[in-house]
Every structure is written in structure tokens, then in C-alpha cells.
Amino acid sequence: MLKKRPSQAPTLSNETSKEPIPATTPTPTSTNSSLSQKELTLERARAVFGSKPGVRERRIEIDAASTEVEGIRVPPKPVEPDNCCMSGCVNCVWDMYRDEMEEWAEQSAKARAAIQAKRESPESAGSVDAVHGSPSHTAVSMDDDGGGSETNWTGSTGDDKLFDDIPVGIREFMKTEKKLKQRHKAEEIPT
């Protein structure tokens, strides 16, 4: 049951407090209002989408954190982004993640191959003196000869395994974005 009639109920115009209602955001009065408004907009965007360093700054961070293995600079394994808006931005965080992950996988594979080549080189073979006509490498373990029949298997390129832990929707989004980027690069090249 209502204790007051609808005409007596408080509304915005007849509320009991007589204090003026403050504006939610003060209007800038300085001549730099466009600059401060732009900064304010960027700050709001950072709060919603997270801040993303520029491409050059990101490259510097990656180079600083890279390690050198057998003369090959291996970047750190990239961290999966969590601030994608899925709108197909020019510099999408998933595109950058894919590029960084592919670079990491490529450099890691090169480093592994360099380590394997160093292991298989005659200088790193067993300390047995080589006799003319004898093999230059003496097997120290049964895996030194290259392993079993699994070395003859042909597998996938490895890109699928690289992104296995990423949801399938994001994987397909990244593939589509990569195809579009390649198509745009092909269109830019004058023939």
C-alpha cells in the first residue's frame, strides 16, 4: 500500500534536498581543451582495452629479453593477449601474438638444430682417437644414431601444435587475419 499519493512522491523536480546537482564531468575551460580531451579519451581507451606499446617499443622489449643460443637470438615465448576487441584492428594483438609466436618457434627450431649440429660434429664426438677408415663419430648412447623409426615419420608443419592451447575461434580469427594481411601485401606490390 502506498503511503503517499503519486503526486506527493519525490521526483527529480520536487525531491526533499534543495542542493544543486553537480555536473558529472566539468567542462574544460582552457585553450588546451582539445589536447586534454584527447588525453582523456586515450586514458579511457587504455582502461577499457589495456595499453599497447608501439611496435618499435615492443620490438625493443623483445630484443632485450632475448637469449642467445649457439649464436642465434631466441626471443622469449610470447604471452597470450587478453585485451582483444575482435574488431579486426590494423594492429590486432592476436596478429602480433601470432607473428611473435611464429618467430619464437622459428628461432627456437634454428637454435635446436644448431645444438644438434654441434653434438653431431666430429669435435664433440667421443674422445676415442679416430683410426683411418673408422667412423668419425662414436655413439655414446643408443639415441646418438638418430633414434628409431619415428625419425622417418612425416608430421604436420607444427603450426597447429603451436596454437593448440588457443580456442578454435581465436585460431580461425588469426588465420583469417593472416590471410587478409598477406592479400593486402600482395595487392600493394605493383606488377
C-alpha positions in Angstrom: 0.0 0.0 0.0 1.2 3.5 -0.8 1.5 5.9 2.0 1.8 8.9 -0.3 -0.1 9.8 -3.3 1.7 9.7 -6.6 1.6 13.4 -6.9 3.3 13.7 -3.5 6.0 11.1 -4.2 9.5 12.6 -4.6 10.6 13.2 -8.2 13.6 14.8 -9.7 11.9 18.2 -9.6 10.5 18.1 -6.1 13.0 16.0 -4.1 13.5 16.9 -0.4 17.1 18.0 -0.8 17.5 21.5 -2.1 21.2 21.1 -3.0 22.1 21.7 -6.7 23.1 18.5 -8.6 26.7 18.7 -9.7 27.7 18.0 -13.3 29.2 14.6 -13.8 32.2 15.9 -15.7 33.4 19.5 -15.6 33.8 21.2 -18.9 37.3 22.3 -19.7 37.8 26.0 -20.0 41.4 26.2 -21.1 42.6 26.6 -24.6 44.2 23.2 -24.5 40.8 21.6 -24.2 41.2 19.5 -27.4 44.6 18.2 -26.1 43.2 17.3 -22.7 40.1 15.8 -24.2 42.3 13.7 -26.5 44.4 12.6 -23.5 41.2 11.8 -21.6 39.9 9.7 -24.4 43.1 7.8 -24.7 43.1 7.2 -20.9 39.6 5.8 -21.1 40.6 3.6 -24.0 43.5 2.3 -22.1 41.3 1.5 -19.1 38.9 -0.5 -21.4 41.3 -2.1 -23.9 44.6 -2.0 -22.0 47.6 -0.2 -23.1 49.6 -1.5 -26.0 53.1 -0.3 -26.6 54.0 0.7 -30.1 55.6 -1.8 -32.5 59.1 -0.3 -32.1 58.8 -0.3 -28.3 57.6 -3.9 -28.3 60.5 -4.9 -30.6 62.9 -3.3 -28.1 61.4 -5.2 -25.2 61.6 -8.5 -27.1 65.2 -7.9 -28.1 66.2 -7.0 -24.6 64.6 -10.2 -23.2 66.0 -12.5 -26.0 68.6 -15.0 -25.1 71.5 -16.2 -27.4 71.8 -19.9 -28.0 74.6 -21.1 -30.2 74.9 -17.7 -31.8 71.1 -17.4 -32.5 69.0 -14.9 -30.8 65.9 -16.6 -29.4 63.1 -14.3 -28.3 61.1 -15.1 -25.2 57.9 -17.2 -25.7 55.1 -14.6 -26.1 52.3 -14.4 -23.6 48.7 -14.9 -24.9 46.9 -11.5 -25.1 43.9 -10.8 -23.0 42.8 -7.4 -24.4 41.5 -8.1 -27.9 38.3 -6.4 -29.0 37.8 -8.7 -32.0 37.0 -5.8 -34.4 39.8 -6.5 -36.9 42.1 -3.7 -35.8 45.1 -2.7 -38.0 47.5 -3.8 -35.3 45.5 -6.6 -33.6 47.0 -8.0 -30.5 46.3 -11.5 -31.8 48.1 -10.7 -35.1 51.2 -9.5 -33.1 50.9 -12.6 -30.9 50.8 -14.9 -33.9 53.8 -13.2 -35.5 55.8 -13.3 -32.3 54.9 -16.9 -31.7 55.9 -17.9 -35.2 59.2 -16.0 -34.8 59.8 -17.7 -31.4 59.1 -21.2 -32.9 61.4 -20.5 -35.9 64.3 -19.2 -33.8 63.9 -22.0 -31.3 64.0 -24.6 -34.1 67.1 -22.9 -35.5 68.7 -23.0 -32.1 67.8 -26.7 -31.6 69.2 -27.5 -35.0 72.5 -25.6 -34.1 72.8 -27.5 -30.8 72.1 -30.8 -32.6 74.7 -30.0 -35.3 77.2 -29.2 -32.6 76.5 -32.5 -30.9 77.0 -34.4 -34.2 80.1 -32.6 -35.2 83.4 -34.6 -35.0 84.9 -32.2 -32.5 82.2 -33.1 -30.0 82.2 -36.8 -30.7 83.6 -39.3 -28.2 87.3 -38.9 -27.1 88.3 -42.1 -29.0 91.1 -41.4 -31.4 90.0 -41.9 -35.0 91.7 -44.7 -36.9 91.9 -44.3 -40.7 88.7 -45.8 -42.2 86.8 -45.8 -38.9 83.7 -43.7 -38.3 84.4 -40.2 -37.1 81.6 -40.3 -34.5 81.3 -42.9 -31.8 77.8 -43.4 -30.4 77.8 -42.7 -26.6 74.1 -43.7 -26.2 71.6 -45.6 -28.3 69.9 -42.4 -29.3 73.0 -40.8 -30.8 72.4 -42.6 -34.1 69.2 -40.6 -34.7 66.7 -42.7 -32.8 64.3 -45.3 -34.0 61.7 -45.4 -36.8 59.9 -42.3 -35.5 62.6 -40.2 -37.2 61.1 -41.4 -40.5 57.6 -40.1 -39.7 56.3 -37.1 -41.5 54.2 -34.9 -39.4 52.4 -31.6 -39.8 54.3 -28.3 -40.1 54.0 -27.7 -36.4 51.9 -24.5 -36.7 48.8 -26.5 -35.4 50.7 -27.7 -32.3 52.0 -24.1 -31.8 48.5 -22.8 -31.2 46.8 -25.9 -29.7 46.1 -24.2 -26.3 44.3 -21.3 -28.0 40.5 -21.6 -28.5 39.5 -22.7 -32.0 37.6 -19.4 -32.7 40.6 -17.3 -31.9 42.8 -19.7 -34.1 40.5 -19.3 -37.0 40.3 -15.5 -36.4 44.2 -15.4 -36.5 44.3 -17.5 -39.7 41.8 -15.2 -41.4 43.6 -12.1 -40.3 46.9 -13.5 -41.6 45.4 -14.4 -45.0 43.9 -10.9 -45.2 47.2 -9.3 -44.3 49.0 -11.4 -47.0 46.4 -10.5 -49.6 46.8 -6.8 -48.8 50.6 -7.0 -49.1 50.2 -8.8 -52.4 47.9 -6.0 -53.7 50.3 -3.3 -52.6 53.2 -4.7 -54.7 53.0 -3.1 -58.2 53.4 -5.5 -61.0 
